[in-house]
Amino acid sequence: MKNFPEIPAPLLWAMAGIFVLLLLASATTITLTRLRPERDFTELRQRVRSWWAMVAVFAVAIGLDRRLSFFFLGFVSFLAL
């Protein structure tokens, strides 16, 4: 079984910061939905969920293999193009 690569501390701090920001975005979305039930926040909820999915997949790719993370970054860049 292959050992997991060692992830540099700055990258871990950056990922932790991104997860904290996503938690804040999720909490804000929930709060807005409860404070203003007459408004439609569907698009905001979908955007936050999309970011959760992208960050989760990228975190897994970084944690598994460096080549996989480069492939994933290239694939996402191609999709963004």
C-alpha positions as CSV (number, residue, x, y, z in Angstrom):
1,M,0.0,0.0,0.0
2,K,1.3,3.4,-1.0
3,N,2.0,6.0,1.8
4,F,0.1,9.2,1.7
5,P,2.3,12.1,0.5
6,E,3.3,14.7,3.0
7,I,1.3,17.9,2.5
8,P,3.1,21.1,3.1
9,A,1.9,23.2,6.1
10,P,1.0,26.3,4.0
11,L,-1.3,24.2,1.8
12,L,-3.0,22.7,4.9
13,W,-3.5,26.2,6.3
14,A,-4.9,27.4,2.9
15,M,-7.3,24.4,2.8
16,A,-8.4,25.0,6.4
17,G,-9.1,28.6,5.5
18,I,-11.2,27.6,2.5
19,F,-13.2,25.2,4.6
20,V,-13.8,27.9,7.2
21,L,-15.0,30.3,4.5
22,L,-17.3,27.6,3.1
23,L,-18.7,27.0,6.6
24,L,-19.4,30.8,6.9
25,A,-21.0,30.9,3.5
26,S,-23.2,27.9,4.4
27,A,-24.2,29.5,7.7
28,T,-24.9,32.8,6.0
29,T,-27.1,31.0,3.4
30,I,-29.1,29.2,6.1
31,T,-29.5,32.5,8.1
32,L,-30.7,34.4,5.1
33,T,-33.2,31.7,4.2
34,R,-34.6,31.8,7.7
35,L,-34.7,35.6,8.1
36,R,-36.2,36.2,4.7
37,P,-38.4,33.2,3.7
38,E,-40.2,35.2,1.1
39,R,-37.0,35.5,-1.0
40,D,-35.7,32.8,-3.2
41,F,-32.1,31.9,-2.3
42,T,-31.9,28.8,-4.5
43,E,-29.1,30.1,-6.7
44,L,-27.0,31.0,-3.7
45,R,-27.5,27.6,-2.1
46,Q,-26.6,25.9,-5.4
47,R,-23.4,28.0,-5.7
48,V,-22.3,27.1,-2.1
49,R,-23.0,23.4,-2.7
50,S,-21.0,23.5,-5.9
51,W,-18.0,25.0,-4.0
52,W,-18.3,22.4,-1.3
53,A,-18.1,19.7,-4.0
54,M,-15.2,21.3,-5.8
55,V,-13.2,21.8,-2.7
56,A,-13.9,18.4,-1.4
57,V,-12.8,16.7,-4.6
58,F,-9.7,18.8,-4.8
59,A,-8.8,18.1,-1.2
60,V,-9.1,14.4,-1.8
61,A,-7.0,14.7,-5.0
62,I,-4.2,16.6,-3.1
63,G,-4.3,14.1,-0.3
64,L,-4.0,11.1,-2.6
65,D,-1.4,11.8,-5.2
66,R,0.4,14.7,-6.7
67,R,-0.1,13.6,-10.3
68,L,-3.8,13.2,-9.6
69,S,-4.0,16.7,-8.2
70,F,-2.3,18.1,-11.4
71,F,-4.7,16.1,-13.6
72,F,-7.6,17.4,-11.6
73,L,-6.4,21.0,-11.8
74,G,-5.9,20.6,-15.6
75,F,-9.4,19.1,-16.0
76,V,-11.0,21.9,-14.0
77,S,-9.1,24.5,-16.0
78,F,-10.3,22.9,-19.2
79,L,-13.9,23.0,-18.0
80,A,-13.5,26.6,-17.0
81,L,-12.2,27.4,-20.5
